[in-house]
Structure formats: structure tokens, C-alpha cells
Amino acid sequence: MKLSPLSACLSFNAGFVDTTGFLALQGLFTAHVTGNFVTLGAALVMGSNGIIAKLIALPEFIGVIVIAHLAGLALSRRQKPVLKVLLFGETLLLLGFFLLAVRLGPFPDSDAPLALLTGFAGVAAMAVQNAAQRAHLSASPPTTIMTGNTTQAVLDAVELLHGGDPAKHAAVQTRLLRTIAVIFCFGGGCAAAAVLYTLAGAWSLALPVLVAAGSLFAPSDT
């Protein structure tokens, strides 16, 4: 089974927003929490800016996930379309990220208050996507965690080449193809962000807003 349009949109956006955030906000990862630990350590050693942004990124990420999950539980009890509502919230946050980046940027110091506000919108958007993925798209490959996806793809490829359990062959092959597709979509988002940010700066963030809006109507994996 091919990758669903929804997973393709989300993985492309994760790569795009993470790359643009890194370029526009002096090394701040909006979706990749591990990356912020690494760049925080580098900033502490080298004395560069961005320390405050990277310090608050993790608690903010956690706080938004908590809010998104609680909102999802409340919506579920009321029999509302939880995933659609969360994706709509992500779209609004990405719109905020775009507007703030265009209006307030560029940001030579990512620890300045206006830069922190802009980064908050980007991190919050990706936190909502992570929460929605884990709670409502758990059957699909993660759209933001390429280290785990690459590991899973290699393990599945080895299992298929080695033989493995014939009864599981079809399921493993389907998972492998979906995972590889997510990796390529994420990588495509990273490449597109690098090119478009070079050409258009923060205006390039209009693209993930449009993609997020389109994801509201995209079918998910079944």
C-alpha cells in the first residue's frame, strides 16, 4: 500500500518547517527535539546566541503536547473529529509562524523576545503534529522522527532479504515502503526549504501553510 496523502503532507511539512526554523532562527529546530540538545551544547561551548530559545523549546514542546492531548480527549468525548481539529490548529500555528517571521524577521539574535515569539509558533505547530501523529496516526510511520524511521527501514529490509516469517512478509514490505516514502518526503521538504529560503527568505513559509491547509482534506492511511 502506498503512503497516504496525509502522511506525505505532514512529513514534507516537518522537513520544511524544521529546516526553515534552523535557518531563520539561528539553529533552532522546531520539530527535532534531540537536535536542540546538540545545538544547545554547541552554543554553550562556543558562546553563540540561541541558548534561551533552545532551553525553552523542550518545555514548550512538552506543554503543547499536553494541551493537544487533553484537547483531543475532550473532543473525543464529544464525538468530534479530533484529528481534523488538531490539524486545523497546526495550520493556524503555521500561519502564525509565517506571519511573524515575515513581519518581525530577520532574526540575527534568536534569543530576542520577538524571535522567541516567532520560534514559539513554529515549535508549537510541530508539537501539535507530533501529538496528533502519536495518538491518531499510530499505524503510519512517524512524520518527524527520521532516525527511528531509518532504523525501522533498515531492519525491515534486512528481514525481507533474510527471509523472515513468510506470514509477515506482506506487512513488513508495506511498512518498509511507507517508511521509505516518509523519509523521502521529509528530505524533499528539507531540500525545498533550503532552496526557497535562499530565494525568498521567510516568505517561503507560505508553502507549508498551504500544504497544512491541504492536509485537512487529505485521506490518511487505513
TORVEX-843122 format. One line per field, with one value per atom (N, C-alpha, C): residue in one letter; residue number from 1; atom name; x, y, z. Coordinates in Angstrom, 2 decimals. Example, Ala and Ser with C-alpha at 12.3 -4.5 7.8 and 13.67 -1.06 7.14 Angstrom:
res a	a	a	s	s	s .
n 1	1	1	2	2	2 .
atom N	CA	C	N	CA	C .
X 13.19	12.30	13.20	12.85	13.67	12.90 .
Y -5.69	-4.50	-3.30	-2.25	-1.06	0.03 .
Z 7.80	7.80	7.80	7.08	7.14	7.87 .
//
This chain:
res m	m	m	k	k	k	l	l	l	s	s	s	p	p	p	l	l	l	s	s	s	a	a	a	c	c	c	l	l	l	s	s	s	f	f	f	n	n	n	a	a	a	g	g	g	f	f	f	v	v	v	d	d	d	t	t	t	t	t	t	g	g	g	f	f	f	l	l	l	a	a	a	l	l	l	q	q	q	g	g	g	l	l	l	f	f	f	t	t	t	a	a	a	h	h	h	v	v	v	t	t	t	g	g	g	n	n	n	f	f	f	v	v	v	t	t	t	l	l	l	g	g	g	a	a	a	a	a	a	l	l	l	v	v	v	m	m	m	g	g	g	s	s	s	n	n	n	g	g	g	i	i	i	i	i	i	a	a	a	k	k	k	l	l	l	i	i	i	a	a	a	l	l	l	p	p	p	e	e	e	f	f	f	i	i	i	g	g	g	v	v	v	i	i	i	v	v	v	i	i	i	a	a	a	h	h	h	l	l	l	a	a	a	g	g	g	l	l	l	a	a	a	l	l	l	s	s	s	r	r	r	r	r	r	q	q	q	k	k	k	p	p	p	v	v	v	l	l	l	k	k	k	v	v	v	l	l	l	l	l	l	f	f	f	g	g	g	e	e	e	t	t	t	l	l	l	l	l	l	l	l	l	l	l	l	g	g	g	f	f	f	f	f	f	l	l	l	l	l	l	a	a	a	v	v	v	r	r	r	l	l	l	g	g	g	p	p	p	f	f	f	p	p	p	d	d	d	s	s	s	d	d	d	a	a	a	p	p	p	l	l	l	a	a	a	l	l	l	l	l	l	t	t	t	g	g	g	f	f	f	a	a	a	g	g	g	v	v	v	a	a	a	a	a	a	m	m	m	a	a	a	v	v	v	q	q	q	n	n	n	a	a	a	a	a	a	q	q	q	r	r	r	a	a	a	h	h	h	l	l	l	s	s	s	a	a	a	s	s	s	p	p	p	p	p	p	t	t	t	t	t	t	i	i	i	m	m	m	t	t	t	g	g	g	n	n	n	t	t	t	t	t	t	q	q	q	a	a	a	v	v	v	l	l	l	d	d	d	a	a	a	v	v	v	e	e	e	l	l	l	l	l	l	h	h	h	g	g	g	g	g	g	d	d	d	p	p	p	a	a	a	k	k	k	h	h	h	a	a	a	a	a	a	v	v	v	q	q	q	t	t	t	r	r	r	l	l	l	l	l	l	r	r	r	t	t	t	i	i	i	a	a	a	v	v	v	i	i	i	f	f	f	c	c	c	f	f	f	g	g	g	g	g	g	g	g	g	c	c	c	a	a	a	a	a	a	a	a	a	a	a	a	v	v	v	l	l	l	y	y	y	t	t	t	l	l	l	a	a	a	g	g	g	a	a	a	w	w	w	s	s	s	l	l	l	a	a	a	l	l	l	p	p	p	v	v	v	l	l	l	v	v	v	a	a	a	a	a	a	g	g	g	s	s	s	l	l	l	f	f	f	a	a	a	p	p	p	s	s	s	d	d	d	t	t	t .
n 1	1	1	2	2	2	3	3	3	4	4	4	5	5	5	6	6	6	7	7	7	8	8	8	9	9	9	10	10	10	11	11	11	12	12	12	13	13	13	14	14	14	15	15	15	16	16	16	17	17	17	18	18	18	19	19	19	20	20	20	21	21	21	22	22	22	23	23	23	24	24	24	25	25	25	26	26	26	27	27	27	28	28	28	29	29	29	30	30	30	31	31	31	32	32	32	33	33	33	34	34	34	35	35	35	36	36	36	37	37	37	38	38	38	39	39	39	40	40	40	41	41	41	42	42	42	43	43	43	44	44	44	45	45	45	46	46	46	47	47	47	48	48	48	49	49	49	50	50	50	51	51	51	52	52	52	53	53	53	54	54	54	55	55	55	56	56	56	57	57	57	58	58	58	59	59	59	60	60	60	61	61	61	62	62	62	63	63	63	64	64	64	65	65	65	66	66	66	67	67	67	68	68	68	69	69	69	70	70	70	71	71	71	72	72	72	73	73	73	74	74	74	75	75	75	76	76	76	77	77	77	78	78	78	79	79	79	80	80	80	81	81	81	82	82	82	83	83	83	84	84	84	85	85	85	86	86	86	87	87	87	88	88	88	89	89	89	90	90	90	91	91	91	92	92	92	93	93	93	94	94	94	95	95	95	96	96	96	97	97	97	98	98	98	99	99	99	100	100	100	101	101	101	102	102	102	103	103	103	104	104	104	105	105	105	106	106	106	107	107	107	108	108	108	109	109	109	110	110	110	111	111	111	112	112	112	113	113	113	114	114	114	115	115	115	116	116	116	117	117	117	118	118	118	119	119	119	120	120	120	121	121	121	122	122	122	123	123	123	124	124	124	125	125	125	126	126	126	127	127	127	128	128	128	129	129	129	130	130	130	131	131	131	132	132	132	133	133	133	134	134	134	135	135	135	136	136	136	137	137	137	138	138	138	139	139	139	140	140	140	141	141	141	142	142	142	143	143	143	144	144	144	145	145	145	146	146	146	147	147	147	148	148	148	149	149	149	150	150	150	151	151	151	152	152	152	153	153	153	154	154	154	155	155	155	156	156	156	157	157	157	158	158	158	159	159	159	160	160	160	161	161	161	162	162	162	163	163	163	164	164	164	165	165	165	166	166	166	167	167	167	168	168	168	169	169	169	170	170	170	171	171	171	172	172	172	173	173	173	174	174	174	175	175	175	176	176	176	177	177	177	178	178	178	179	179	179	180	180	180	181	181	181	182	182	182	183	183	183	184	184	184	185	185	185	186	186	186	187	187	187	188	188	188	189	189	189	190	190	190	191	191	191	192	192	192	193	193	193	194	194	194	195	195	195	196	196	196	197	197	197	198	198	198	199	199	199	200	200	200	201	201	201	202	202	202	203	203	203	204	204	204	205	205	205	206	206	206	207	207	207	208	208	208	209	209	209	210	210	210	211	211	211	212	212	212	213	213	213	214	214	214	215	215	215	216	216	216	217	217	217	218	218	218	219	219	219	220	220	220	221	221	221	222	222	222 .
atom N	CA	C	N	CA	C	N	CA	C	N	CA	C	N	CA	C	N	CA	C	N	CA	C	N	CA	C	N	CA	C	N	CA	C	N	CA	C	N	CA	C	N	CA	C	N	CA	C	N	CA	C	N	CA	C	N	CA	C	N	CA	C	N	CA	C	N	CA	C	N	CA	C	N	CA	C	N	CA	C	N	CA	C	N	CA	C	N	CA	C	N	CA	C	N	CA	C	N	CA	C	N	CA	C	N	CA	C	N	CA	C	N	CA	C	N	CA	C	N	CA	C	N	CA	C	N	CA	C	N	CA	C	N	CA	C	N	CA	C	N	CA	C	N	CA	C	N	CA	C	N	CA	C	N	CA	C	N	CA	C	N	CA	C	N	CA	C	N	CA	C	N	CA	C	N	CA	C	N	CA	C	N	CA	C	N	CA	C	N	CA	C	N	CA	C	N	CA	C	N	CA	C	N	CA	C	N	CA	C	N	CA	C	N	CA	C	N	CA	C	N	CA	C	N	CA	C	N	CA	C	N	CA	C	N	CA	C	N	CA	C	N	CA	C	N	CA	C	N	CA	C	N	CA	C	N	CA	C	N	CA	C	N	CA	C	N	CA	C	N	CA	C	N	CA	C	N	CA	C	N	CA	C	N	CA	C	N	CA	C	N	CA	C	N	CA	C	N	CA	C	N	CA	C	N	CA	C	N	CA	C	N	CA	C	N	CA	C	N	CA	C	N	CA	C	N	CA	C	N	CA	C	N	CA	C	N	CA	C	N	CA	C	N	CA	C	N	CA	C	N	CA	C	N	CA	C	N	CA	C	N	CA	C	N	CA	C	N	CA	C	N	CA	C	N	CA	C	N	CA	C	N	CA	C	N	CA	C	N	CA	C	N	CA	C	N	CA	C	N	CA	C	N	CA	C	N	CA	C	N	CA	C	N	CA	C	N	CA	C	N	CA	C	N	CA	C	N	CA	C	N	CA	C	N	CA	C	N	CA	C	N	CA	C	N	CA	C	N	CA	C	N	CA	C	N	CA	C	N	CA	C	N	CA	C	N	CA	C	N	CA	C	N	CA	C	N	CA	C	N	CA	C	N	CA	C	N	CA	C	N	CA	C	N	CA	C	N	CA	C	N	CA	C	N	CA	C	N	CA	C	N	CA	C	N	CA	C	N	CA	C	N	CA	C	N	CA	C	N	CA	C	N	CA	C	N	CA	C	N	CA	C	N	CA	C	N	CA	C	N	CA	C	N	CA	C	N	CA	C	N	CA	C	N	CA	C	N	CA	C	N	CA	C	N	CA	C	N	CA	C	N	CA	C	N	CA	C	N	CA	C	N	CA	C	N	CA	C	N	CA	C	N	CA	C	N	CA	C	N	CA	C	N	CA	C	N	CA	C	N	CA	C	N	CA	C	N	CA	C	N	CA	C	N	CA	C	N	CA	C	N	CA	C	N	CA	C	N	CA	C	N	CA	C	N	CA	C	N	CA	C	N	CA	C	N	CA	C	N	CA	C	N	CA	C	N	CA	C	N	CA	C	N	CA	C	N	CA	C	N	CA	C	N	CA	C	N	CA	C	N	CA	C	N	CA	C	N	CA	C	N	CA	C	N	CA	C	N	CA	C	N	CA	C	N	CA	C	N	CA	C	N	CA	C	N	CA	C	N	CA	C	N	CA	C	N	CA	C	N	CA	C	N	CA	C	N	CA	C	N	CA	C	N	CA	C	N	CA	C	N	CA	C	N	CA	C .
X 0.84	0.00	0.88	0.52	1.29	1.08	2.00	1.88	0.64	-0.09	-1.30	-0.91	-1.79	-1.54	-1.33	-2.05	-1.90	-0.50	-0.01	1.35	2.39	2.17	3.10	3.13	1.95	1.88	2.58	2.31	2.86	4.38	4.89	6.33	7.05	6.48	7.07	7.13	6.03	5.98	6.96	7.11	8.05	9.46	9.87	11.20	11.36	10.31	10.37	10.44	9.55	9.49	10.73	11.21	12.40	13.62	13.76	14.89	14.79	13.61	13.44	13.65	13.14	13.37	14.84	15.57	17.00	17.72	17.32	17.98	17.59	16.32	15.82	16.07	16.19	16.28	17.59	18.64	19.99	20.15	19.68	19.91	18.84	17.65	16.56	15.80	15.72	14.91	13.48	12.51	11.12	10.50	10.98	10.39	11.33	12.63	13.63	14.19	13.57	13.97	15.42	15.84	17.22	18.21	17.89	18.79	19.01	17.99	18.15	19.09	19.11	20.08	21.51	21.70	23.04	23.47	22.59	22.95	23.04	22.30	22.43	23.82	24.28	25.62	26.67	26.49	27.44	27.40	26.20	26.07	26.73	26.59	27.20	28.72	29.27	30.73	31.28	30.59	31.09	30.67	29.72	29.29	28.40	27.80	26.91	25.52	24.67	23.33	22.42	21.18	20.23	20.08	20.79	20.74	19.35	18.78	17.46	16.40	16.44	15.46	15.52	16.71	16.86	16.47	16.71	16.33	14.82	14.09	12.64	11.90	12.61	11.95	11.39	12.16	11.71	10.50	10.52	9.32	8.11	8.35	7.23	6.66	7.54	7.12	6.27	6.75	6.03	4.68	4.66	3.42	2.37	2.79	1.83	1.30	2.15	1.68	0.63	0.88	-0.10	-1.44	-1.38	-2.61	-3.32	-2.55	-3.14	-3.80	-3.14	-3.70	-4.96	-4.93	-6.12	-7.27	-6.95	-7.98	-8.55	-7.66	-8.11	-9.03	-8.72	-9.57	-10.94	-10.94	-12.20	-13.04	-12.40	-13.12	-13.65	-12.87	-13.30	-14.54	-14.57	-15.74	-16.99	-16.79	-17.92	-18.16	-17.42	-17.54	-17.29	-16.27	-15.85	-14.70	-14.45	-13.35	-12.00	-11.44	-10.25	-9.08	-8.76	-7.60	-7.74	-8.90	-9.13	-8.97	-9.47	-9.36	-7.90	-7.16	-5.75	-4.96	-5.25	-4.56	-4.93	-6.16	-6.57	-5.79	-5.63	-4.83	-3.40	-2.83	-1.47	-1.38	-2.38	-2.40	-2.39	-3.19	-3.23	-1.88	-1.24	0.07	1.13	1.06	1.99	1.74	0.48	0.16	0.75	0.63	1.23	2.74	3.37	4.82	5.23	4.49	4.76	4.62	3.51	3.25	4.25	4.57	5.54	6.93	7.31	8.64	8.78	7.73	7.76	7.74	6.90	6.71	7.87	8.41	9.38	10.82	11.02	12.36	13.06	14.33	15.16	15.60	16.13	16.46	17.95	18.78	20.20	20.45	19.53	19.63	18.35	18.43	17.23	16.75	17.51	17.08	16.35	16.23	15.47	14.00	13.25	11.84	11.00	11.13	10.32	10.71	11.98	12.44	11.91	11.91	11.38	9.89	9.15	7.72	7.51	8.31	8.20	8.55	9.64	10.03	8.98	8.31	7.26	6.17	5.78	4.72	5.15	6.40	6.88	6.99	7.54	7.68	6.30	5.37	4.02	3.34	3.51	2.90	3.42	4.73	5.30	4.96	4.79	4.36	2.96	2.07	0.71	0.76	1.62	1.73	2.22	3.21	3.71	2.63	1.87	0.80	-0.27	-0.67	-1.69	-1.21	0.05	0.62	0.57	1.06	1.16	-0.21	-1.15	-2.45	-3.44	-3.33	-4.37	-3.87	-2.54	-1.98	-0.88	-1.09	-0.04	0.26	-0.66	-0.42	0.50	0.71	1.56	2.95	3.97	5.32	5.34	6.13	6.24	6.68	6.14	6.46	7.56	8.04	9.07	10.34	10.32	11.45	12.16	13.09	13.72	14.79	15.34	16.29	15.59	14.42	13.64	13.15	12.74	12.26	13.38	14.57	15.69	16.06	16.06	16.34	15.32	14.03	12.97	13.08	13.40	13.52	14.66	15.78	16.90	16.55	15.91	15.52	14.55	13.58	12.61	13.28	14.20	14.89	15.71	16.39	17.18	16.27	15.12	14.19	13.68	13.38	12.89	13.98	15.20	16.31	16.72	16.60	17.00	15.97	14.77	13.70	12.60	12.90	11.94	10.72	9.71	8.46	7.62	7.34	6.56	5.19	4.62	3.31	3.34	4.51	4.66	5.24	5.56	6.27	5.52	4.22	3.44	3.37	3.16	3.06	4.39	5.49	6.81	7.12	6.78	7.03	6.23	4.96	4.13	4.71	5.12	5.70	6.99	7.82	9.08	8.84	7.90	7.63	7.08	6.20	5.65	6.74	7.60	8.65	9.63	10.02	10.92	10.27	8.97	8.27	8.26	8.04	8.05	9.43	10.48	11.84	12.10	11.68	11.88	11.06	9.83	9.00	9.63	10.13	10.79	12.03	12.83	14.03	13.69	12.59	12.14	11.75	11.11	10.75	11.99	13.00	14.26	14.92	14.99	15.63	14.85	13.52	12.69	12.85	12.91	13.06	14.39	15.46	16.78	16.80	16.21	16.19	15.29	14.07	13.11	13.50	14.10	14.53	15.65	16.53	17.59	17.02	15.94	15.35	14.39	13.61	12.51	12.52	13.47	13.51	12.29	11.79	10.67	9.38	9.29	8.10	7.94	9.01	8.93	8.01	7.78	6.91	5.45	5.12	3.76	3.45	4.47	4.23	3.74	4.41	3.87	2.50	2.16	0.80	-0.20	0.11	-0.78	-0.85	0.29	0.31	-0.51	-0.37	-1.14	-2.63	-3.00	-4.41	-4.93	-4.11	-4.49	-4.61	-3.80	-3.83	-5.16	-5.89	-7.20	-8.17	-7.91	-8.80	-8.16	-6.95	-6.23	-6.58	-6.81	-7.10	-5.85	-6.06	-4.95	-4.81	-3.76	-3.56	-4.69	-5.05	-6.10	-5.56 .
Y -1.19	0.00	1.25	2.22	3.44	4.34	5.31	6.28	7.14	7.42	8.24	9.69	10.43	11.85	12.64	12.25	12.97	12.80	11.56	11.33	12.03	12.06	12.75	14.25	14.84	16.27	16.57	15.75	16.01	15.83	14.80	14.59	15.66	16.08	17.19	18.45	18.76	19.96	19.92	18.75	18.63	18.96	18.41	18.70	20.16	20.71	22.11	23.06	22.88	23.81	23.68	22.46	22.26	22.94	22.80	23.40	24.92	25.45	26.90	27.50	26.83	27.30	27.34	26.32	26.26	27.42	27.72	28.78	30.17	30.34	31.67	32.03	31.02	31.28	30.77	30.88	30.61	29.23	28.21	26.84	26.26	26.86	26.30	25.27	24.06	23.02	23.12	23.19	23.27	21.91	20.88	19.55	18.53	18.79	17.80	18.17	17.65	17.99	17.61	16.43	15.98	16.99	17.53	18.50	19.72	20.15	21.32	21.04	19.80	19.45	19.59	19.13	19.19	20.63	21.41	22.80	23.65	23.27	23.96	23.74	22.50	22.21	22.98	23.05	23.80	25.29	25.82	27.25	27.58	26.67	26.90	26.92	26.04	25.96	27.12	27.45	28.46	29.87	29.99	31.31	32.02	31.28	31.89	32.10	32.84	33.10	31.91	32.01	30.92	30.02	30.32	29.46	29.48	30.67	30.77	30.06	30.27	29.64	28.13	27.59	26.14	25.58	26.38	25.95	25.87	26.83	26.85	26.00	25.57	24.79	23.48	22.79	21.49	21.62	22.47	22.59	23.09	23.97	24.42	23.25	22.48	21.32	20.38	20.10	19.21	19.81	21.10	21.75	21.74	21.99	21.99	20.58	19.57	18.19	17.86	18.27	18.03	18.69	19.95	20.67	20.00	19.61	18.98	17.65	16.89	15.59	15.75	16.68	16.93	17.43	18.30	18.79	17.64	16.74	15.59	14.69	14.46	13.64	14.29	15.61	16.33	16.27	16.43	16.36	14.97	13.96	12.57	12.26	12.75	12.52	13.16	14.23	14.91	14.41	13.35	12.72	13.71	14.53	15.49	14.89	15.41	14.90	15.37	14.61	15.04	15.36	14.46	14.66	15.92	16.13	17.32	18.60	18.58	19.77	20.05	19.01	19.19	19.69	19.13	19.58	21.02	21.41	22.79	23.71	23.26	24.02	24.17	23.08	23.15	24.14	24.13	25.06	26.50	26.81	28.17	28.56	27.62	27.91	28.14	27.36	27.57	28.92	29.30	30.62	31.71	31.52	32.47	32.52	31.36	31.28	32.06	31.86	32.55	34.06	34.51	35.94	36.63	35.98	36.56	36.63	35.57	35.54	36.62	36.81	37.83	39.23	39.42	40.76	41.18	40.24	40.59	40.26	39.34	38.90	39.89	39.64	38.51	38.62	37.50	37.41	37.11	38.14	37.90	37.32	37.57	37.03	36.26	34.93	34.12	34.14	34.80	34.94	36.25	37.09	38.34	38.00	38.81	38.50	38.20	38.98	38.77	37.48	37.16	35.90	34.71	34.84	33.78	33.57	34.66	34.55	33.82	34.16	33.50	32.03	31.74	30.34	29.55	30.21	29.55	29.02	29.83	29.41	28.18	28.18	27.04	25.78	25.89	24.73	24.19	25.09	24.67	23.91	24.38	23.70	22.28	22.11	20.78	19.89	20.50	19.72	19.16	19.99	19.51	18.38	18.51	17.44	16.15	16.25	15.06	14.42	15.23	14.70	14.02	14.66	14.08	12.77	12.74	11.53	10.36	10.58	9.51	8.99	9.89	9.50	9.04	9.57	9.32	8.76	8.68	8.11	7.11	6.39	5.49	4.34	4.04	2.96	3.41	4.71	5.26	5.53	5.55	5.90	7.32	7.59	8.95	9.92	11.11	12.09	13.06	12.98	13.93	13.26	11.96	11.28	10.38	10.95	10.19	9.21	9.43	8.46	7.13	7.19	5.98	5.36	6.20	5.67	4.98	5.57	4.96	3.62	3.58	2.32	1.25	1.62	0.67	0.20	1.10	0.74	-0.27	-0.04	-0.97	-2.34	-2.35	-3.62	-4.38	-3.67	-4.33	-4.85	-4.07	-4.51	-5.77	-5.80	-6.98	-8.19	-7.99	-9.10	-9.65	-8.78	-9.24	-9.98	-9.45	-10.09	-11.41	-11.45	-12.65	-13.77	-13.39	-14.39	-14.10	-14.25	-13.95	-14.85	-14.45	-15.21	-14.89	-15.88	-15.63	-15.01	-15.35	-14.82	-13.32	-12.82	-11.40	-10.62	-11.31	-10.69	-9.47	-9.65	-8.57	-7.35	-7.58	-6.47	-5.73	-6.48	-5.86	-5.06	-5.61	-4.91	-3.61	-3.67	-2.46	-1.41	-1.80	-0.85	-0.25	-1.09	-0.61	0.44	0.18	1.11	2.44	2.34	3.56	4.36	3.66	4.35	5.03	4.35	4.96	6.19	6.09	7.23	8.43	8.18	9.26	9.92	9.11	9.64	10.53	10.09	10.88	12.17	12.10	13.32	14.31	13.82	14.69	15.32	14.49	15.01	16.02	15.76	16.71	18.04	17.97	19.20	19.97	19.27	19.93	20.61	19.90	20.46	21.66	21.53	22.64	23.86	23.64	24.76	25.47	24.71	25.32	26.19	25.68	26.45	27.68	27.48	28.58	29.63	29.21	30.21	31.07	30.46	31.22	32.24	31.86	32.73	33.76	33.34	34.20	34.49	33.97	34.22	33.67	34.39	33.93	33.75	34.40	34.23	32.78	32.02	30.60	29.82	30.33	29.62	29.63	30.36	30.30	28.90	28.20	26.88	25.86	25.70	24.74	25.11	26.40	26.79	26.22	26.34	25.81	24.29	23.65	22.19	21.73	22.44	22.08	22.24	23.31	23.51	22.38	21.96	20.85	19.53	19.38	18.13	17.93	19.01	18.90	18.08	17.99	17.28	16.00	15.69	14.54	13.26	12.17	10.89	10.35	9.66	9.08	7.61	6.99	5.55	4.80	3.69	2.85	1.48 .
Z 0.00	0.00	0.00	-0.81	-0.92	0.30	0.44	1.52	1.28	2.34	2.20	1.92	1.23	1.01	2.31	3.37	4.64	5.20	5.23	5.73	4.87	3.57	2.67	2.99	3.19	3.52	4.84	5.85	7.18	7.20	6.53	6.53	5.74	4.61	3.84	4.70	5.37	6.19	7.34	7.96	9.08	8.62	7.49	6.96	6.59	5.97	5.52	6.71	7.67	8.81	9.69	9.87	10.69	10.06	8.75	8.05	8.04	7.76	7.74	9.12	10.15	11.51	11.85	11.43	11.68	11.00	9.76	9.01	9.51	9.84	10.20	11.65	12.51	13.95	14.55	13.77	14.27	14.89	14.18	14.64	15.53	15.57	16.38	15.56	16.10	15.48	16.02	15.13	15.58	15.81	15.12	15.23	15.84	15.80	16.20	17.57	18.62	19.99	20.26	19.78	20.00	19.44	18.26	17.64	18.50	19.23	20.10	21.26	21.76	22.80	22.26	21.04	20.43	20.20	19.58	19.29	20.56	21.60	22.88	23.46	23.43	23.90	23.13	21.81	20.97	21.31	21.53	21.85	23.19	24.16	25.47	25.37	24.55	24.41	23.60	22.51	21.58	21.95	22.91	23.33	22.33	21.42	20.43	21.01	20.27	20.79	20.52	21.00	20.81	22.02	23.09	24.27	24.90	25.05	25.68	24.83	23.53	22.63	22.73	22.78	22.84	24.21	25.27	26.61	26.77	26.20	26.40	25.37	24.31	23.26	23.81	24.67	25.18	26.10	27.14	27.97	27.19	26.22	25.39	24.58	24.00	23.20	24.06	25.26	26.18	26.55	26.88	27.28	26.19	24.95	23.84	23.58	23.72	23.55	24.61	25.84	26.91	26.56	26.14	25.79	24.63	23.60	22.41	22.77	23.64	24.01	24.86	25.79	26.61	25.74	24.79	23.87	23.04	22.61	21.84	22.64	23.91	24.76	24.95	25.13	25.31	24.03	22.90	21.62	21.37	21.75	21.55	22.37	23.61	24.45	23.85	23.09	22.46	21.03	20.67	19.36	18.22	18.39	17.38	16.57	15.35	14.52	15.06	15.97	16.72	15.80	14.89	14.03	13.19	12.62	11.79	12.61	13.83	14.68	15.03	15.36	15.68	14.47	13.31	12.10	11.75	12.04	11.83	12.78	14.04	14.98	14.53	13.98	13.46	12.30	11.44	10.31	10.78	11.80	12.34	12.95	13.63	14.22	13.14	12.06	10.95	10.27	10.19	9.64	10.54	11.85	12.77	12.63	12.48	12.30	11.04	9.97	8.70	8.86	9.41	9.53	10.45	11.56	12.49	11.87	11.17	10.56	9.49	8.70	7.66	8.25	9.25	9.83	10.73	11.49	12.52	12.15	11.21	10.86	9.94	9.63	10.05	11.50	12.02	13.44	13.63	13.71	13.97	15.36	16.28	17.64	17.94	17.96	18.18	19.62	20.51	21.91	22.16	21.14	21.28	21.46	22.21	22.50	21.27	20.21	19.02	18.29	18.34	17.75	18.55	19.88	20.73	20.46	20.27	19.96	18.64	17.65	16.34	16.44	17.13	17.31	18.07	19.03	19.80	18.87	17.87	16.95	16.14	15.67	14.90	15.72	16.92	17.80	18.19	18.48	18.87	17.74	16.50	15.35	15.23	15.36	15.23	16.43	17.61	18.78	18.56	18.00	17.71	16.70	15.68	14.69	15.33	16.20	16.89	17.75	18.47	19.32	18.48	17.38	16.51	15.90	15.51	14.90	15.88	17.07	18.06	18.48	18.65	19.18	18.12	16.89	15.91	14.58	14.40	13.17	13.51	14.59	15.09	14.13	13.22	12.25	11.12	11.00	9.94	10.48	9.63	10.09	10.64	11.68	12.21	11.11	11.13	10.09	10.47	11.71	12.15	12.67	12.88	13.53	12.52	11.78	10.70	11.20	12.37	12.92	13.16	13.82	14.06	12.77	11.81	10.53	9.76	9.77	9.06	9.69	11.01	11.71	11.35	11.38	11.04	9.60	8.69	7.28	7.07	7.75	7.61	8.19	9.36	9.97	9.08	8.50	7.63	6.35	5.80	4.60	4.86	6.01	6.36	6.54	7.20	7.42	6.09	5.15	3.85	3.08	3.13	2.41	3.06	4.38	5.11	4.99	4.64	4.53	5.52	6.79	7.84	7.79	8.51	8.57	7.33	6.48	5.26	5.55	6.69	7.04	7.30	7.66	7.95	6.78	5.70	4.58	4.02	3.76	3.15	4.07	5.37	6.32	6.43	6.47	6.57	5.31	4.16	2.91	2.83	3.25	3.25	4.16	5.37	6.31	5.77	5.12	4.56	3.49	2.59	1.50	2.05	3.03	3.63	4.34	5.05	5.80	4.87	3.80	2.83	2.20	1.91	1.31	2.25	3.55	4.53	4.58	4.57	4.61	3.40	2.23	1.02	1.05	1.56	1.66	2.62	3.76	4.72	4.09	3.43	2.77	1.69	0.95	-0.06	0.56	1.74	2.44	2.87	3.35	3.74	2.55	1.43	0.23	-0.28	-0.33	-0.81	0.08	1.39	2.33	2.12	1.93	1.74	0.49	-0.59	-1.85	-1.74	-1.25	-1.20	-0.18	0.95	1.93	1.36	0.58	-0.07	-1.04	-1.72	-2.74	-2.15	-1.14	-0.68	0.80	1.55	2.98	3.69	4.66	5.48	4.67	3.52	2.68	2.24	2.26	1.87	2.79	4.01	4.96	4.54	3.49	2.95	2.42	1.91	1.33	2.36	3.52	4.49	5.03	5.03	5.43	4.43	3.15	2.11	2.17	2.40	2.50	3.70	4.82	6.03	5.78	5.08	4.76	3.87	2.93	2.07	2.82	3.87	4.64	5.36	5.55	6.21	5.37	4.08	3.19	2.63	3.10	2.57	3.33	2.62	3.32	4.01	5.13	5.89	5.56	6.11	5.94	6.61	6.03	6.61	6.90 .
//
